[in-house]
Amino acid sequence: MKKIIMLLIFLISSVLHAEVVWYPSPPEAYKLGEVYPEAQRLLFAFDYGHALVYETLILKKGTIKNPKELEKELLTRIFSILENPPYIKVDEGDIAPNYVYKFPLVINLFDWSHMLHQFVLDVLATSEDRGPVMVDRINTIYEKYKSNKAIAITDECKSMLFMDGHYFSKTFRKQFPSFNLLIWSYHWFQIKLYEALLAPTKMERDVAVANTIAQFKSLISDLPDSADFDMMPETATEAPTFAKLFPKIPAAFDNNHMLHDIVSDMITSDKVPVEKLRGEALRLGRMAQDPDAFKVPVCNQN
C-alpha cells in the first residue's frame, strides 16, 4: 500500500509540474535579444534572481536571525548577476530545486505567463508593421496563451487584496524592504518595455528602450531610497498605450506579478511552515487562475 501511495504522489507531482512547452514556438521567439540584447539579458537575470532568492529563503526558513544581514548578502549576489546578466534563459530547477519541488503549479503558471511576456516583447521589437498586423499577431499569441486553461492565469481584474489580503501577506516587504522594491523594479521594467517598444519608429524605440534601461538602473541604484514605489506597479498605469491596444493582457500580467508577491510572502512568513508551503501554493495558484476570486469590475481601482 505504501508503494502505491508513493507512486500516486509521484504521478500527481509529475502532472502538476510538467514541462511547459509552447508548440510550435512563434517565429519571433526570443528575437528581442537580437534587437535589444541588454534588455533581454536583464530579463534573464530577473528569472535567475527570483529563483535564487526563493531557494535561499526556503532553505533558511525559520532560522533567519538577522533579516537585514541576509538581505544585504543576497542583494550583493543579485547585483553581481545584474551587472553581468546571463546570455541564455536559466533553468530554475538547476538553481532552485526545493522551490521547484514545493511550488509545482505556481512554477507552471509562471513559466507559461513568462512565455507570453517574452513573445509579446519579441513581436513588439521585430514587427515591421506597426499597426493592425502587429496587433493581430499579439492577439493571436494571447489566444494561444489563454487556450491552455490548465496553466493560464486569469485576465479578469483582481483587487490588490489578492496580493495583500491573506494571513501571511506583506511579510516579505516588511522583512526585506529593499529586495521587495528590487522585485517591483523588475516588474516596472518589464511593463515599461511594452510601452517603449510601441514607439512608431525604430529610432524612437531605440531611445525609449535605452531610457527604460537607464531608469531601471537608477531605480535600483540606492535601495530602498532609489525606488519610491508605494505599491506594485500596474501595467495599465505604466504602459497606457499598450493597455489601450490590448485591454485584457494587462490584468493577466498584473495577476502574475501579484502571485510573485504572494509566493515571496508565503516563503518568508512564519505563519506558513515549510510542510504547508506546497498545499498553500496550490491553493493560491488556483486562486490566480480563478476569474471570480478577488474580482473587481475595473482594473487599477484598488
C-alpha positions as CSV (number, residue, x, y, z in Angstrom):
1,M,0.0,0.0,0.0
2,K,2.8,2.4,0.9
3,K,4.4,1.8,-2.5
4,I,1.1,2.6,-4.2
5,I,0.7,5.8,-2.3
6,M,4.2,6.9,-3.1
7,L,3.6,6.1,-6.8
8,L,0.4,8.2,-6.8
9,I,2.2,11.1,-5.2
10,F,4.9,10.9,-7.8
11,L,2.3,10.8,-10.6
12,I,0.4,13.8,-9.2
13,S,3.6,15.8,-8.8
14,S,4.6,15.0,-12.4
15,V,1.3,16.2,-13.7
16,L,1.4,19.4,-11.6
17,H,5.0,20.2,-12.6
18,A,5.2,19.0,-16.2
19,E,7.4,20.7,-18.7
20,V,5.6,23.8,-20.1
21,V,6.0,23.8,-23.9
22,W,4.7,26.4,-26.3
23,Y,4.4,24.4,-29.5
24,P,5.2,25.4,-32.1
25,S,7.3,28.3,-30.9
26,P,6.4,31.6,-32.5
27,P,8.8,32.6,-35.3
28,E,9.6,35.8,-33.4
29,A,10.6,33.8,-30.2
30,Y,13.5,35.5,-28.4
31,K,14.2,37.9,-31.2
32,L,14.0,40.7,-28.7
33,G,17.6,39.7,-27.8
34,E,18.8,40.2,-31.4
35,V,17.5,43.8,-31.4
36,Y,17.9,44.8,-27.7
37,P,20.4,42.4,-26.2
38,E,20.9,44.3,-23.0
39,A,17.2,44.3,-22.3
40,Q,16.9,40.6,-23.0
41,R,19.8,39.7,-20.7
42,L,18.3,41.7,-17.9
43,L,15.1,39.7,-18.2
44,F,17.1,36.5,-18.0
45,A,18.8,37.9,-14.9
46,F,15.5,38.6,-13.3
47,D,14.5,34.9,-13.6
48,Y,17.8,33.9,-12.1
49,G,17.4,36.4,-9.2
50,H,13.8,35.3,-8.3
51,A,14.9,31.7,-8.2
52,L,18.0,32.3,-6.1
53,V,16.0,34.4,-3.5
54,Y,13.2,31.8,-3.2
55,E,15.6,28.9,-2.8
56,T,17.6,30.7,-0.2
57,L,14.6,31.7,1.8
58,I,13.1,28.2,1.7
59,L,16.4,26.6,2.9
60,K,16.7,29.2,5.7
61,K,13.0,29.3,6.6
62,G,12.5,29.5,10.4
63,T,16.2,30.1,11.1
64,I,16.8,33.7,9.9
65,K,18.0,35.6,12.9
66,N,19.1,38.8,11.1
67,P,16.9,39.6,8.0
68,K,18.9,42.8,7.3
69,E,22.2,40.9,7.1
70,L,20.7,38.2,4.8
71,E,19.1,40.9,2.6
72,K,22.5,42.6,2.3
73,E,24.2,39.3,1.4
74,L,21.5,38.4,-1.2
75,L,21.5,41.8,-2.8
76,T,25.3,41.6,-3.2
77,R,24.8,38.3,-5.1
78,I,21.9,39.6,-7.2
79,F,23.7,42.8,-8.2
80,S,26.6,40.8,-9.4
81,I,24.2,38.9,-11.7
82,L,22.6,42.2,-12.9
83,E,26.0,43.7,-13.7
84,N,26.8,40.6,-15.8
85,P,23.5,39.1,-16.8
86,P,23.3,35.7,-18.5
87,Y,23.1,35.3,-22.2
88,I,20.6,32.5,-22.1
89,K,17.5,31.7,-20.1
90,V,18.3,29.8,-16.9
91,D,16.7,26.6,-15.8
92,E,15.1,27.3,-12.4
93,G,15.4,23.6,-11.5
94,D,19.2,23.9,-11.6
95,I,19.2,27.0,-9.3
96,A,16.3,26.3,-7.0
97,P,15.3,22.6,-6.8
98,N,13.5,23.0,-3.5
99,Y,11.4,25.9,-4.8
100,V,10.5,23.9,-7.9
101,Y,9.5,20.9,-5.9
102,K,7.4,22.8,-3.4
103,F,5.6,25.1,-5.9
104,P,4.8,22.8,-8.9
105,L,1.6,24.5,-10.1
106,V,3.0,28.0,-9.5
107,I,6.1,27.3,-11.5
108,N,4.0,26.2,-14.4
109,L,1.8,29.3,-14.1
110,F,4.9,31.5,-14.1
111,D,6.6,29.6,-16.9
112,W,3.5,29.9,-19.2
113,S,2.9,33.5,-18.3
114,H,6.6,34.4,-18.8
115,M,6.4,32.9,-22.3
116,L,3.6,35.3,-23.0
117,H,5.6,38.2,-21.7
118,Q,8.6,37.2,-23.8
119,F,6.7,36.6,-27.1
120,V,4.8,39.8,-26.8
121,L,8.1,41.7,-26.4
122,D,9.5,39.7,-29.3
123,V,6.7,40.8,-31.6
124,L,6.8,44.4,-30.5
125,A,10.6,44.5,-31.1
126,T,10.6,43.0,-34.5
127,S,7.3,43.6,-36.3
128,E,7.8,45.6,-39.5
129,D,4.2,46.5,-39.5
130,R,3.4,48.9,-36.6
131,G,-0.4,48.7,-37.0
132,P,-3.1,46.1,-37.4
133,V,-0.8,43.3,-38.4
134,M,1.3,43.7,-35.3
135,V,-1.8,43.9,-33.1
136,D,-3.4,40.9,-34.7
137,R,-0.1,38.9,-34.2
138,I,0.0,39.7,-30.4
139,N,-3.7,38.9,-30.1
140,T,-3.1,35.5,-31.7
141,I,-0.3,34.8,-29.3
142,Y,-2.5,35.8,-26.4
143,E,-5.3,33.5,-27.6
144,K,-2.7,30.7,-27.6
145,Y,-1.8,31.5,-24.0
146,K,-5.5,31.6,-22.9
147,S,-6.3,28.3,-24.6
148,N,-4.0,26.4,-22.2
149,K,-6.5,26.7,-19.4
150,A,-4.7,24.3,-17.1
151,I,-1.8,26.7,-16.6
152,A,-3.1,30.1,-17.6
153,I,-3.5,32.9,-15.1
154,T,-6.9,34.7,-15.5
155,D,-7.1,38.0,-17.3
156,E,-10.0,39.2,-15.1
157,C,-9.1,42.2,-12.9
158,K,-8.3,41.3,-9.4
159,S,-8.2,43.6,-6.3
160,M,-4.8,44.2,-4.7
161,L,-6.3,42.2,-1.8
162,F,-5.5,39.2,-3.9
163,M,-1.9,40.0,-3.1
164,D,-2.3,41.6,0.3
165,G,-5.4,40.0,1.8
166,H,-4.1,36.8,3.3
167,Y,-3.0,35.8,6.8
168,F,0.7,35.9,5.7
169,S,0.6,39.0,3.5
170,K,3.2,41.7,3.4
171,T,5.8,39.7,5.4
172,F,8.4,39.8,2.6
173,R,8.3,43.6,2.2
174,K,8.5,44.1,5.9
175,Q,11.5,41.8,6.5
176,F,13.2,42.5,3.2
177,P,12.1,46.0,2.0
178,S,15.0,46.6,-0.4
179,F,14.5,43.2,-2.0
180,N,10.8,43.8,-2.4
181,L,11.5,47.1,-4.1
182,L,14.0,45.4,-6.4
183,I,11.4,42.9,-7.5
184,W,8.8,45.7,-8.1
185,S,11.5,47.4,-10.1
186,Y,11.9,44.2,-12.2
187,H,8.1,44.3,-12.8
188,W,8.3,48.0,-13.7
189,F,11.0,47.4,-16.2
190,Q,9.0,44.6,-17.9
191,I,5.9,46.8,-18.1
192,K,7.8,49.8,-19.4
193,L,9.4,47.8,-22.2
194,Y,6.0,47.2,-23.7
195,E,5.3,50.9,-23.8
196,A,8.8,51.7,-25.1
197,L,8.5,49.2,-27.9
198,L,5.3,50.8,-29.2
199,A,7.1,53.9,-30.3
200,P,6.4,54.3,-34.0
201,T,9.9,54.4,-35.5
202,K,13.0,52.2,-34.9
203,M,15.0,55.3,-33.8
204,E,12.3,56.2,-31.2
205,R,12.2,52.7,-30.0
206,D,15.9,52.5,-29.6
207,V,15.9,55.7,-27.5
208,A,12.9,54.6,-25.4
209,V,14.4,51.2,-24.6
210,A,17.7,52.8,-23.7
211,N,15.9,55.2,-21.4
212,T,14.0,52.4,-19.8
213,I,17.2,50.5,-19.0
214,A,18.7,53.7,-17.6
215,Q,15.7,54.4,-15.5
216,F,15.7,50.8,-14.2
217,K,19.4,51.1,-13.2
218,S,18.5,54.4,-11.4
219,L,15.6,52.7,-9.5
220,I,17.9,50.1,-8.1
221,S,21.0,52.3,-7.5
222,D,20.4,53.0,-3.8
223,L,17.7,50.8,-2.5
224,P,15.4,51.3,-0.7
225,D,15.6,55.1,-1.2
226,S,16.0,55.0,-5.0
227,A,12.8,53.1,-5.8
228,D,9.8,55.1,-4.5
229,F,7.1,52.6,-5.1
230,D,4.3,52.6,-2.5
231,M,2.6,49.7,-4.2
232,M,3.3,47.2,-7.0
233,P,3.5,48.9,-10.4
234,E,0.4,48.1,-12.6
235,T,0.5,47.6,-16.3
236,A,-2.3,50.0,-17.4
237,T,-0.7,52.8,-15.3
238,E,2.9,52.4,-16.5
239,A,2.0,51.3,-20.1
240,P,-1.2,53.1,-21.0
241,T,-0.7,52.8,-24.8
242,F,-0.2,49.1,-24.5
243,A,-3.2,48.7,-22.2
244,K,-5.4,50.5,-24.7
245,L,-4.3,48.3,-27.6
246,F,-4.6,45.1,-25.6
247,P,-7.1,45.6,-22.8
248,K,-7.2,42.0,-21.4
249,I,-3.4,41.4,-21.3
250,P,-2.6,43.9,-18.5
251,A,-4.7,42.1,-15.9
252,A,-3.1,38.8,-16.8
253,F,0.4,40.4,-16.3
254,D,-0.6,42.1,-13.0
255,N,-2.1,38.9,-11.6
256,N,1.2,37.2,-12.4
257,H,3.1,39.9,-10.6
258,M,0.8,39.7,-7.6
259,L,1.3,36.0,-7.4
260,H,5.1,36.6,-7.2
261,D,4.5,38.7,-4.1
262,I,2.2,36.0,-2.7
263,V,5.0,33.4,-3.1
264,S,7.5,35.8,-1.5
265,D,5.3,36.3,1.5
266,M,4.5,32.6,1.9
267,I,8.1,31.6,1.9
268,T,9.0,34.4,4.4
269,S,6.2,34.1,6.8
270,D,6.5,32.1,10.0
271,K,2.7,31.5,9.7
272,V,3.3,29.2,6.8
273,P,5.6,26.4,7.9
274,V,7.7,24.5,5.4
275,E,5.4,21.5,5.4
276,K,2.4,23.6,4.4
277,L,4.1,25.6,1.6
278,R,3.2,23.1,-1.1
279,G,-0.5,23.0,-0.2
280,E,-0.8,26.7,0.2
281,A,1.0,27.3,-3.1
282,L,-1.5,25.0,-4.9
283,R,-4.4,26.9,-3.2
284,L,-3.2,30.3,-4.2
285,G,-2.1,29.2,-7.6
286,R,-5.7,28.1,-8.3
287,M,-6.9,31.4,-7.0
288,A,-4.7,33.2,-9.6
289,Q,-6.5,31.2,-12.2
290,D,-10.0,31.7,-10.8
291,P,-11.7,34.6,-12.7
292,D,-14.0,35.2,-9.7
293,A,-11.5,35.3,-6.9
294,F,-11.0,38.9,-5.7
295,K,-12.6,40.1,-8.9
296,V,-13.2,43.8,-9.4
297,P,-15.2,45.4,-12.2
298,V,-12.4,47.7,-13.3
299,C,-8.6,47.2,-13.1
300,N,-6.4,49.7,-11.2
301,Q,-9.2,50.6,-8.8
302,N,-7.6,49.1,-5.8
